Amino acid sequence: MKIHDLVKRLAALDPSDPRTNALRRDVEHVLMQALRAEGIRASEQLVASLNAKGHRFVLSARGKGRRQWREELDSGQRVIDIYTVADRVHCISAVRYQAMRRIELSPRARRIQALRQRFYDRYMVVGQRAYRNPGSRLSPAERTILLVGELEADLNNGGFSQYVLNKGKRRARAALAALTAIRATRTATLLAAALARDATPAQLGILDARFNRSREDLATLVMQSLQGM
């Protein structure tokens, strides 16, 4: 299915509809295929093709190897964000579809939001250093951030099969230890099942669905764990 048809179907649903998760992942898959084949310019061409079909995606953020576009629906009541990164370190696509509600965050929600932002900021810095200089030494905290961050990125884009294929079972076992240490028990259980010798592609697909249905806030769990160290 073409990306226009996928985004059209996505925009026709309410963001709370369970069907949006599968459509969002399908759009991410199309973006990832283009990124791997031709880089960031391929993402720009895909978004341009969407706008040629009547969408109104506007470039909302731009950096070296990074692009983010946003389309507002129903006078801004709903938004679709497309985020891509394609540089020497990362190859990531993400699609977010949400209702825009003006809600005053509680102090606890603001603390959690800040923790998440700190995690992703640190993950980008640690990842760039680690991948550019494979021999560089990481602190235990940095290694935990890297292992959990790259696990989450691969699961978002291609599920457990992509993660194990890209990173290998040895690194996946290190990630499993990190998940256990931060008490991400649900994700740890799923990863352990994915690493089983007899895990079939069909079983991995079931694990992907379980991960997406009951996500743990891995970023917050990491940062809360590091605060206690």
KOLKOLSE-402266 format. One line per 4 residues: number of its first residue (from 1); their letters; for each residue z, y, x negated of N, C-alpha, C. Coordinates in Angstrom, 3 decimals. Example, Ala and Ser with C-alpha at 12.3 -4.5 7.8 and 13.67 -1.06 7.14 Angstrom:
BEGIN
1> as> 7.800,-5.690,-13.190,7.800,-4.500,-12.300,7.800,-3.300,-13.200 | 7.080,-2.250,-12.850,7.140,-1.060,-13.670,7.870,0.030,-12.900
This chain:
BEGIN
1> mkih> 0.000,-1.192,-0.839,0.000,0.000,0.000,0.000,1.254,-0.882 | -0.798,2.260,-0.518,-0.897,3.475,-1.306,0.366,4.320,-1.147 | 0.618,5.172,-2.155,1.838,5.969,-2.151,1.880,6.908,-0.948 | 0.725,7.419,-0.519,0.702,8.306,0.653,1.225,7.591,1.892
5> dlvk> 0.778,6.358,2.099,1.219,5.599,3.271,2.714,5.309,3.212 | 3.218,5.020,2.012,4.645,4.737,1.856,5.489,5.975,2.160 | 5.092,7.113,1.601,5.856,8.341,1.818,5.749,8.787,3.272 | 4.596,8.595,3.881,4.426,8.940,5.296,5.377,8.125,6.167
9> rlaa> 5.476,6.822,5.887,6.381,5.958,6.647,7.833,6.341,6.394 | 8.134,6.703,5.155,9.503,7.110,4.815,9.894,8.368,5.578 | 9.021,9.362,5.584,9.316,10.636,6.244,9.422,10.494,7.757 | 8.844,9.430,8.311,8.906,9.226,9.760,10.251,8.662,10.207
13> ldps> 11.072,8.205,9.244,12.365,7.616,9.563,13.492,8.605,9.319 | 14.603,8.387,9.987,15.806,9.154,9.691,16.384,8.651,8.369 | 16.933,9.537,7.535,17.480,9.085,6.253,18.533,7.989,6.369 | 19.214,7.913,7.501,20.252,6.895,7.675,19.694,5.538,8.079
17> dprt> 18.411,5.461,8.377,17.795,4.199,8.794,17.797,3.218,7.616 | 18.284,1.995,7.799,18.326,1.021,6.698,16.968,0.725,6.084 | 15.904,0.912,6.857,14.560,0.628,6.341,14.135,1.591,5.242 | 14.803,2.730,5.126,14.394,3.712,4.120,14.610,3.194,2.701
21> nalr> 15.606,2.339,2.492,15.877,1.843,1.135,14.703,1.072,0.568 | 14.117,0.185,1.372,12.976,-0.594,0.898,11.770,0.301,0.630 | 11.512,1.254,1.509,10.380,2.162,1.314,10.580,3.028,0.082 | 11.796,3.514,-0.093,12.091,4.348,-1.260,11.855,3.560,-2.552
25> rdve> 12.294,2.308,-2.583,12.086,1.484,-3.775,10.598,1.201,-4.001 | 9.837,1.046,-2.913,8.393,0.819,-3.062,7.711,2.036,-3.688 | 8.134,3.239,-3.266,7.573,4.460,-3.868,7.945,4.525,-5.347 | 9.187,4.212,-5.667,9.628,4.203,-7.068,8.800,3.216,-7.891
29> hvlm> 8.487,2.072,-7.296,7.692,1.057,-8.001,6.300,1.584,-8.330 | 5.666,2.253,-7.382,4.344,2.831,-7.630,4.424,3.872,-8.751 | 5.456,4.715,-8.687,5.631,5.731,-9.726,5.852,5.100,-11.092 | 6.658,4.023,-11.153,6.939,3.371,-12.423,5.675,2.762,-13.016
33> qalr> 4.867,2.145,-12.193,3.615,1.568,-12.690,2.737,2.651,-13.327 | 2.657,3.796,-12.665,1.835,4.892,-13.184,2.436,5.459,-14.466 | 3.768,5.614,-14.493,4.429,6.150,-15.681,4.186,5.269,-16.901 | 4.332,3.970,-16.704,4.161,3.058,-17.833,2.726,3.029,-18.329
37> aegi> 1.794,3.214,-17.415,0.386,3.147,-17.800,-0.110,4.426,-18.448 | 0.297,5.590,-17.884,-0.309,6.851,-18.333,0.676,7.987,-18.573 | 1.974,7.747,-18.412,2.944,8.783,-18.718,3.145,9.792,-17.598 | 3.762,10.927,-17.955,4.196,11.907,-16.964,3.019,12.514,-16.207
41> rase> 1.864,12.579,-16.839,0.708,13.171,-16.151,0.306,12.336,-14.935 | 0.539,11.041,-15.014,0.212,10.184,-13.877,1.088,10.531,-12.678 | 2.360,10.876,-12.927,3.241,11.294,-11.835,2.735,12.580,-11.198 | 2.305,13.517,-12.033,1.775,14.772,-11.509,0.545,14.526,-10.631
45> qlva> -0.287,13.586,-11.047,-1.482,13.286,-10.264,-1.129,12.624,-8.937 | -0.120,11.756,-8.947,0.299,11.109,-7.705,0.864,12.124,-6.716 | 1.687,13.045,-7.211,2.248,14.067,-6.326,1.136,14.980,-5.810 | 0.185,15.298,-6.668,-0.951,16.115,-6.230,-1.740,15.406,-5.128
49> slna> -1.869,14.087,-5.256,-2.584,13.332,-4.227,-1.814,13.336,-2.909 | -0.480,13.327,-2.992,0.334,13.425,-1.772,0.117,14.765,-1.084 | 0.114,15.833,-1.878,-0.096,17.168,-1.300,-1.505,17.318,-0.724 | -2.460,16.631,-1.331,-3.827,16.678,-0.803,-3.924,16.005,0.568
53> kghr> -2.964,15.119,0.846,-2.931,14.423,2.134,-2.061,15.149,3.162 | -1.556,16.341,2.798,-0.798,17.123,3.769,0.682,17.279,3.476 | 1.182,16.629,2.434,2.575,16.831,2.060,2.730,18.172,1.350 | 3.980,18.591,1.189,4.246,19.890,0.566,5.315,19.753,-0.506
57> fvls> 5.055,18.931,-1.490,5.988,18.768,-2.593,5.859,19.959,-3.538 | 7.011,20.526,-3.883,7.062,21.689,-4.772,7.820,21.285,-6.034 | 7.303,21.682,-7.189,7.983,21.400,-8.449,9.310,22.143,-8.477 | 10.419,21.406,-8.536,11.742,22.034,-8.486,12.462,22.031,-9.826
61> argk> 12.011,21.208,-10.765,12.612,21.184,-12.108,11.581,20.635,-13.074 | 11.586,21.190,-14.278,10.592,20.777,-15.269,11.201,20.865,-16.655 | 10.952,19.856,-17.469,11.376,19.848,-18.850,10.422,18.976,-19.647 | 10.675,18.821,-20.910,9.804,17.995,-21.738,9.900,16.539,-21.291
65> grrq> 8.803,16.037,-20.769,8.788,14.661,-20.291,9.526,14.444,-18.993 | 9.889,15.517,-18.284,10.649,15.407,-17.043,10.030,16.274,-15.952 | 9.990,15.732,-14.755,9.517,16.494,-13.605,10.362,16.122,-12.386 | 10.568,17.090,-11.521,11.221,16.822,-10.240,10.532,17.646,-9.164
69> wree> 10.176,16.981,-8.071,9.524,17.647,-6.952,10.362,17.464,-5.694 | 10.268,18.425,-4.795,10.999,18.335,-3.522,10.082,18.727,-2.365 | 10.162,17.941,-1.305,9.502,18.287,-0.052,10.582,18.461,1.010 | 10.543,19.605,1.699,11.484,19.865,2.782,10.832,19.524,4.117
73> ldsg> 11.581,18.805,4.941,11.106,18.398,6.258,11.999,19.006,7.325 | 11.438,19.263,8.499,12.214,19.827,9.614,12.964,21.087,9.188 | 12.218,22.011,8.563,12.802,23.295,8.116,13.986,23.095,7.182 | 13.877,22.098,6.331,14.912,21.886,5.323,16.059,21.007,5.759
77> qrvi> 16.002,20.456,6.983,17.076,19.576,7.434,17.052,18.229,6.721 | 15.849,17.820,6.274,15.708,16.597,5.487,14.901,16.932,4.243 | 15.169,16.238,3.141,14.406,16.471,1.916,14.087,15.145,1.237 | 12.926,15.122,0.588,12.536,14.000,-0.269,12.405,14.548,-1.685
81> diyt> 13.134,13.966,-2.616,13.058,14.362,-4.019,12.403,13.242,-4.813 | 11.466,13.597,-5.664,10.835,12.663,-6.591,11.184,13.114,-8.005 | 11.762,12.194,-8.770,12.227,12.528,-10.121,11.626,11.525,-11.101 | 11.001,12.009,-12.157,10.413,11.121,-13.158,10.763,11.595,-14.561
85> vadr> 10.963,10.636,-15.451,11.192,10.897,-16.868,10.319,9.939,-17.656 | 9.555,10.452,-18.579,8.717,9.619,-19.439,8.664,10.270,-20.814 | 9.536,9.823,-21.703,9.532,10.333,-23.071,9.709,9.156,-24.028 | 10.044,9.426,-25.265,10.172,8.362,-26.260,11.361,7.455,-25.981
89> vhci> 12.284,7.928,-25.176,13.516,7.180,-24.940,13.538,6.531,-23.568 | 13.145,7.277,-22.531,13.304,6.823,-21.159,11.973,6.712,-20.430 | 11.945,5.813,-19.477,10.841,5.714,-18.519,11.502,5.410,-17.177 | 11.709,6.464,-16.377,12.517,6.345,-15.167,11.807,7.027,-14.007
93> savr> 11.861,6.405,-12.853,11.426,7.062,-11.627,12.522,6.896,-10.590 | 12.727,7.920,-9.798,13.748,7.854,-8.753,13.271,8.675,-7.561 | 13.550,8.158,-6.382,13.216,8.855,-5.140,14.481,8.949,-4.309 | 14.769,10.137,-3.831,15.949,10.350,-2.992,15.500,10.961,-1.663
97> yqam> 15.995,10.392,-0.587,15.667,10.877,0.753,16.986,11.086,1.483 | 17.251,12.319,1.890,18.553,12.602,2.463,18.493,13.732,3.478 | 19.494,13.717,4.341,19.686,14.823,5.279,20.510,15.886,4.586 | 20.154,17.138,4.785,20.870,18.244,4.154,21.927,18.766,5.122
101> rrie> 23.142,18.440,4.852,24.237,18.880,5.714,25.122,19.846,4.943 | 25.448,20.932,5.566,26.317,21.924,4.945,27.771,21.491,5.129 | 28.257,20.712,4.190,29.613,20.190,4.286,30.423,20.697,3.098 | 31.581,21.229,3.396,32.480,21.677,2.335,33.172,20.451,1.744
105> lspr> 32.949,20.238,0.458,33.535,19.074,-0.185,35.039,19.228,-0.344 | 35.737,18.123,-0.166,37.178,18.116,-0.401,37.426,18.181,-1.902 | 38.633,18.544,-2.319,38.931,18.557,-3.763,38.646,17.212,-4.426 | 38.965,16.111,-3.738,38.711,14.780,-4.310,37.210,14.547,-4.469
109> arri> 36.424,14.926,-3.452,34.972,14.744,-3.530,34.375,15.577,-4.658 | 34.913,16.779,-4.860,34.417,17.619,-5.958,34.743,16.993,-7.307 | 35.925,16.384,-7.423,36.295,15.723,-8.689,35.365,14.550,-8.970 | 35.064,13.773,-7.930,34.170,12.629,-8.102,32.769,13.099,-8.474
113> qalr> 32.300,14.138,-7.812,30.980,14.688,-8.123,30.918,15.144,-9.584 | 31.988,15.769,-10.048,32.029,16.227,-11.444,32.025,15.046,-12.411 | 32.755,13.981,-12.063,32.784,12.788,-12.910,31.389,12.173,-13.021 | 30.703,12.073,-11.889,29.360,11.502,-11.903,28.420,12.320,-12.787
117> qrfy> 28.485,13.642,-12.641,27.610,14.497,-13.438,27.905,14.347,-14.923 | 29.182,14.252,-15.283,29.562,14.070,-16.695,29.017,12.747,-17.227 | 29.095,11.709,-16.398,28.583,10.405,-16.844,27.093,10.494,-17.147 | 26.294,11.022,-16.205,24.848,11.044,-16.408,24.445,11.983,-17.545
121> drym> 25.179,13.071,-17.711,24.907,13.960,-18.839,25.154,13.232,-20.166 | 26.266,12.519,-20.242,26.603,11.796,-21.479,25.652,10.629,-21.706 | 25.250,9.981,-20.626,24.315,8.852,-20.767,22.997,9.313,-21.383 | 22.490,10.452,-20.939,21.239,10.955,-21.496,21.385,11.255,-22.988
125> vvgq> 22.503,11.873,-23.371,22.712,12.222,-24.781,22.884,10.966,-25.627 | 23.750,10.055,-25.180,24.013,8.826,-25.934,22.750,7.976,-26.018 | 22.013,7.878,-24.913,20.800,7.077,-24.909,19.756,7.587,-25.879 | 19.555,8.892,-25.901,18.582,9.467,-26.821,18.955,9.180,-28.269
129> rayr> 20.240,9.334,-28.589,20.684,9.071,-29.977,20.558,7.596,-30.336 | 20.949,6.726,-29.425,20.940,5.292,-29.708,19.527,4.747,-29.863 | 18.596,5.187,-29.007,17.252,4.647,-29.055,16.435,5.243,-30.199 | 16.720,6.483,-30.553,15.990,7.090,-31.666,16.495,6.564,-33.009
133> npgs> 17.786,6.250,-33.064,18.386,5.740,-34.298,19.134,4.444,-33.987 | 18.399,3.318,-33.901,19.026,2.055,-33.496,20.201,1.640,-34.372 | 20.239,2.116,-35.610,21.331,1.740,-36.508,22.569,2.603,-36.373 | 22.493,3.642,-35.555,23.637,4.547,-35.426,24.789,3.845,-34.722
137> rlsp> 26.003,4.169,-35.131,27.189,3.534,-34.567,27.665,4.324,-33.357 | 28.012,3.592,-32.318,28.533,4.207,-31.111,30.016,3.900,-30.972 | 30.739,4.856,-30.419,32.146,4.608,-30.116,32.215,3.628,-28.944 | 33.370,2.988,-28.724,33.494,2.084,-27.568,33.161,2.783,-26.246
141> aert> 33.572,4.043,-26.109,33.275,4.785,-24.876,31.775,5.009,-24.733 | 31.106,5.395,-25.816,29.664,5.639,-25.768,28.899,4.353,-25.462 | 29.363,3.240,-26.027,28.689,1.966,-25.775,28.822,1.561,-24.311 | 29.987,1.785,-23.729,30.180,1.479,-22.311,29.242,2.322,-21.454
145> illv> 29.163,3.613,-21.755,28.278,4.516,-21.003,26.834,4.059,-21.117 | 26.400,3.685,-22.324,25.020,3.259,-22.527,24.724,1.966,-21.783 | 25.604,0.977,-21.903,25.370,-0.321,-21.271,25.304,-0.206,-19.750 | 26.223,0.539,-19.174,26.255,0.667,-17.717,25.110,1.554,-17.235
149> gele> 24.820,2.623,-17.968,23.746,3.525,-17.566,22.390,2.861,-17.568 | 22.078,2.096,-18.619,20.765,1.453,-18.667,20.671,0.305,-17.658 | 21.802,-0.367,-17.393,21.816,-1.383,-16.346,21.471,-0.769,-14.991 | 22.149,0.326,-14.638,21.905,0.968,-13.357,20.462,1.461,-13.257
153> adln> 19.926,2.030,-14.335,18.554,2.545,-14.313,17.551,1.427,-14.055 | 17.717,0.284,-14.736,16.781,-0.823,-14.542,16.932,-1.453,-13.166 | 18.168,-1.573,-12.681,18.365,-2.150,-11.347,17.741,-1.256,-10.274 | 17.831,0.052,-10.451,17.240,0.978,-9.486,15.724,0.863,-9.445
157> nggf> 15.128,0.551,-10.593,13.674,0.577,-10.678,13.008,-0.788,-10.530 | 13.681,-1.852,-10.941,13.013,-3.157,-10.891,13.916,-4.339,-10.635 | 15.204,-4.077,-10.387,16.108,-5.167,-10.062,16.575,-5.953,-11.272 | 17.263,-7.046,-11.004,17.869,-7.849,-12.070,16.825,-8.508,-12.966
161> sqyv> 15.699,-8.931,-12.395,14.681,-9.578,-13.230,14.139,-8.616,-14.269 | 13.889,-7.349,-13.867,13.397,-6.364,-14.825,14.449,-6.081,-15.889 | 15.697,-5.972,-15.463,16.761,-5.659,-16.412,16.884,-6.744,-17.477 | 16.973,-7.996,-17.061,17.139,-9.089,-18.019,15.911,-9.205,-18.911
165> lnkg> 14.722,-9.006,-18.342,13.498,-9.068,-19.134,13.461,-7.960,-20.178 | 13.838,-6.750,-19.782,13.779,-5.606,-20.697,14.858,-5.658,-21.772 | 16.076,-6.015,-21.383,17.200,-5.891,-22.301,17.619,-7.209,-22.941 | 17.276,-8.321,-22.337,17.656,-9.620,-22.893,19.044,-10.046,-22.447
169> krra> 19.280,-11.357,-22.523,20.548,-11.887,-22.013,21.740,-11.508,-22.887 | 21.529,-11.351,-24.168,22.647,-10.980,-25.039,23.190,-9.603,-24.663 | 22.296,-8.657,-24.460,22.741,-7.311,-24.075,23.282,-7.316,-22.648 | 22.688,-8.146,-21.794,23.177,-8.239,-20.420,24.604,-8.771,-20.388
173> raal> 24.927,-9.698,-21.275,26.300,-10.213,-21.333,27.264,-9.128,-21.822 | 26.800,-8.280,-22.732,27.633,-7.150,-23.164,27.869,-6.201,-22.001 | 26.831,-5.984,-21.178,26.975,-5.135,-19.992,27.944,-5.772,-19.002 | 27.900,-7.091,-18.888,28.822,-7.795,-17.995,30.267,-7.568,-18.430
177> aalt> 30.501,-7.617,-19.728,31.853,-7.350,-20.241,32.274,-5.917,-19.935 | 31.321,-4.971,-20.048,31.628,-3.570,-19.751,31.953,-3.393,-18.272 | 31.203,-4.060,-17.404,31.475,-3.978,-15.965,32.857,-4.530,-15.638 | 33.203,-5.617,-16.279,34.527,-6.206,-16.056,35.624,-5.260,-16.511
181> aira> 35.401,-4.599,-17.640,36.407,-3.684,-18.185,36.644,-2.482,-17.286 | 35.582,-1.998,-16.615,35.754,-0.823,-15.744,36.063,-1.230,-14.298 | 36.214,-2.539,-14.082,36.571,-3.090,-12.770,35.478,-2.895,-11.718 | 34.247,-2.978,-12.172,33.111,-2.975,-11.234,32.867,-4.421,-10.830
185> trta> 33.770,-4.970,-10.034,33.790,-6.407,-9.769,32.567,-6.892,-8.996 | 32.090,-6.103,-8.028,30.940,-6.553,-7.239,29.683,-6.644,-8.113 | 29.445,-5.609,-8.902,28.258,-5.608,-9.753,28.373,-6.670,-10.832 | 29.572,-6.874,-11.370,29.786,-7.910,-12.384,29.474,-9.289,-11.817
189> tlla> 29.898,-9.546,-10.593,29.625,-10.842,-9.958,28.126,-11.063,-9.786 | 27.413,-10.027,-9.383,25.958,-10.130,-9.196,25.250,-10.360,-10.527 | 25.668,-9.643,-11.564,25.026,-9.799,-12.870,25.294,-11.194,-13.430 | 26.507,-11.695,-13.264,26.824,-13.051,-13.733,25.925,-14.072,-13.041
193> aala> 25.698,-13.887,-11.754,24.814,-14.805,-11.022,23.375,-14.697,-11.525 | 22.944,-13.482,-11.853,21.578,-13.274,-12.351,21.375,-13.927,-13.716 | 22.449,-14.064,-14.482,22.358,-14.648,-15.819,22.475,-16.165,-15.818 | 22.717,-16.753,-14.656,22.809,-18.208,-14.565,21.480,-18.846,-14.970
197> rdat> 21.547,-19.979,-15.661,20.325,-20.624,-16.160,19.375,-21.029,-15.047 | 19.943,-21.401,-13.900,19.106,-21.901,-12.816,18.732,-20.827,-11.798 | 18.934,-19.550,-12.129,18.600,-18.469,-11.194,17.085,-18.389,-11.018 | 16.636,-18.449,-9.780,15.201,-18.403,-9.476,14.798,-16.978,-9.105
201> paql> 13.495,-16.663,-9.140,13.048,-15.329,-8.701,13.513,-14.996,-7.291 | 13.502,-15.973,-6.399,13.953,-15.722,-5.026,15.435,-15.359,-4.995 | 16.228,-16.064,-5.800,17.663,-15.769,-5.857,17.921,-14.397,-6.464 | 17.128,-14.020,-7.457,17.271,-12.687,-8.045,16.949,-11.608,-7.012
205> gild> 15.957,-11.877,-6.167,15.629,-10.931,-5.106,16.781,-10.757,-4.132 | 17.483,-11.846,-3.835,18.655,-11.774,-2.963,19.752,-10.954,-3.624 | 19.934,-11.132,-4.932,20.941,-10.357,-5.667,20.594,-8.869,-5.660 | 19.297,-8.555,-5.781,18.860,-7.156,-5.708,19.256,-6.543,-4.366
209> arfn> 19.000,-7.288,-3.295,19.324,-6.785,-1.957,20.824,-6.580,-1.798 | 21.609,-7.492,-2.325,23.069,-7.352,-2.240,23.547,-6.148,-3.040 | 22.934,-5.912,-4.191,23.300,-4.748,-5.004,23.015,-3.455,-4.253 | 21.876,-3.373,-3.596,21.499,-2.148,-2.889,22.289,-1.938,-1.605
213> rsre> 22.740,-3.024,-0.983,23.516,-2.906,0.254,24.938,-2.434,0.005 | 25.529,-2.882,-1.097,26.952,-2.590,-1.331,27.150,-2.062,-2.744 | 26.542,-0.922,-2.985,26.611,-0.337,-4.332,28.019,0.129,-4.687 | 28.384,-0.133,-5.919,29.600,0.459,-6.457,29.238,1.771,-7.157
217> dlat> 30.171,2.693,-7.176,29.953,3.970,-7.858,30.221,3.754,-9.343 | 29.215,3.218,-10.037,29.398,2.830,-11.435,29.722,4.026,-12.324 | 29.071,5.151,-12.065,29.318,6.340,-12.891,30.780,6.762,-12.816 | 31.329,6.817,-11.609,32.728,7.214,-11.448,33.668,6.187,-12.049
221> lvmq> 33.369,4.904,-11.867,34.222,3.849,-12.425,34.272,3.940,-13.951 | 33.132,4.219,-14.567,33.111,4.366,-16.027,34.000,5.523,-16.462 | 33.811,6.688,-15.851,34.540,7.871,-16.293,36.042,7.745,-16.009 | 36.400,7.133,-14.885,37.820,6.926,-14.596,38.428,5.970,-15.596
225> slqg> 37.672,4.944,-15.985,38.159,4.002,-16.986,38.360,4.676,-18.337 | 37.419,5.546,-18.711,37.515,6.218,-20.017,38.678,7.210,-20.029 | 38.994,7.798,-18.883,40.126,8.719,-18.814,41.441,8.008,-19.103 | 41.457,6.700,-18.762,42.685,5.948,-18.961,42.821,5.362,-20.356
229> m> 41.794,5.541,-21.201,41.836,4.970,-22.551,42.637,5.856,-23.502
